[in-house]
């Protein structure tokens, strides 16, 4: 075992010793470069992902306090200072002779939300084994990556670049009011080093993310191997590959500084996304939408027992033209379909909302009071049927039949499916193998979508 591997092992053991008695910690994982680096000075910080049961200010501060107890002298790092970065985003707090613990603390709901909104980041995290508690996959795993996961990131990247051009970087951190967390956006002024760091971060990760989608592999490539893959794939990104090579050389030796990084990153993003869109033409696109809001989406159980019309949205605009559009047999799904341009329409009961049976029209408080047995079974992570109705597994099974008999045998390029919340949760379960007792936590707004891109 070389010297740094020994140090890495001791740092993990020190963290475990400081945190292991905190029963609310469900998972603690060190991710990123710390796991593969050869020296402590070659990493900017030690990225840690901590998942707890329910986030409060007291728990948040207790974790930070425990990590601050890390004894650097005991670890042979007496000449180093210890810093804590508890923000979210690419902000770096490293300085010469410092050890920075980047503590990314989420509760279970926060982690689920992060997986859904930042699948590539969380996919990378899943490469690492936990040092305490559950593997991140056991809490909520990233499923198969789609091209749209890359396409949807463009707006955020351009906002990010505008920050860098102004000499600032946006990041987020928790603020607490009455022990309840709120995530707030802040800005930090940058120097020229950070502009290059973030240019490298953006370009390398975009290339790596597309590689992962194409190969459906969760691996981390060396930059040289990644660029070799693109050279063999296309000649449309030659200038972009050259820019990433320059950034990689700077990253290694910090000597030769690439010229005009902001201008070239913007060009990189523009050309790369044009390449992605061209690639996307060779796939079949299937878009699942939750229906528009109705007057009965008021917190009561709304399944198949009531059939309200939608509140027609004033500002909804979707310019796509779909070859075929599916709706459920319920009015709210049928009339939502009319908001879209489709060449052919079909109705299918297999994508109806769950049947709540006797619970139709009641709310969660009435369920707890009148049907306590159901609530107790949920507490035990079971999937009971609603009296006179269905359970989640019933919805999953009819959705599977719909997918196999309709969608996966349908070679149309653009397919639209207007369905319901529980059906979309079932879709997420099928695509990403989410534990069935967790899918009720998934929140999807009306007219939000899940997009699939399939190669035939």
C-alpha positions, 0 to 999 in steps of 0.5 A: 500500500503506497503512502497516499492509499494508507492516508486515504484509508486513515481519513475514512476511518477517522470520519467513520469514528466521528460519525458512526453513532449518528443514527439518522445518517443513512449513507455516507460516501466519499466520491470524486477524485479523492478515491483515485488520486495519488497525492493529497495535493492533487485534489482540490477537496474531498467530496462527501455525500451524506444522506440523512432521514430528515434534514434539520438545522440541528442535524446539519450543524452536528454533522459539520461539528463532527467532521471538524473534529478530524485530527489532522495531526494524528493523520500526519497532516499537521502542516495542513489546515482543515476547511469545511465547504457545505455549499452545493455547486462547483465553488472551490475553497481550496488553498495551499496546504489545506484539506477541504471537506466538501459536505453535500448533505441531503435528506432522502427527499432531497437526494431523490430530487437531486437524482431526478434533476442531476442524473449524471452527477449522481450516476458518478457518485454511484461508482463509489462504495459507502464508507457508512450505511447504505449504498446510494443505489439502495436509497434511490438509483439513477436509471438508464441515461437518456439523450434528453438528460444532456439536452435539458442541461444546456440552459443551466450551462449557459447561465453558468457561463454567463456567471463566469464571464461576469467573474462570479459563480452561482452556488447554493447553500442551506438557510434554516428558519425554525429548524426548517431548511431552505436552499438559497442561491448566492454568488462568489467572485472568481479569479482567472484560475476558476474560469479555467477550472470551470471551463475544464469541468464543463467540457470534460463532463459534457463529453463524458456524459454523452459517452455514458449515454451511448454506451450505457456504462457508468465508468470514468475515462481518462481524458486522453481515452475520452478524446480518442473515442470522439476522434473515432466517432466524428470529425465535427468536433475537432476544434472542441477536442483541441480545446479540451486537450489544451485545458487538460494540459493546463490542468496537469501542469498549470503552465500553458494557459489556453487562450480565450477560454470563455469564447471557446467554451461558448463555441464548444457548447453550441457545436456540441449541442448541435451534434447531440441534436443531429444524433437525436434524429436517429432515435425514436422519441416517446414523451410521457406527460402528466395531464393538466390540472383539474379543479379536483386536484385539491389534495384528495385522492383523484383516480378513476372514480371521478372524471373532472375536466382540466383547467385549460392553461393560458400559457402552455406552449408545445410546438412539437408535432407528434406522429401518434398521441395516446391518452387514458380514457379519462376526460382530463387526459383526453382534453390535455391531449388536445393541447398538442399537435398529433397526427393520430390519437388513441385512447388506452385504459391501461394508462388510466390513473390508479383506482383508489376504490373506497378512498376516491375523494378522501384525503390522507387524513381520512385515510389515517383515521378510517383506514389505519391498516393501509397506512400501517402497511405503507409504514412497513414498506408494503404495497397494499391495495386500496379497498375496492381498488388497485395498488401500485404493482397493479398499475406497474403491470398494466403499464408494462403490457402497454409499453410492450404491446404499443410503444416498444413496437411502435416505430413512429419517431415522435410519440406522445403519452398523456397519463397520470401521476401514479402511472408516471411513477410506475414508469420511473420504477420500471426504467430505473428500478426504484424501490416500490415503497419509495416511488410515492415520494416522486413529485411530478407537476401537471404537464411535466414530462418524462422523455425516452429516446430509443434506438431501433 
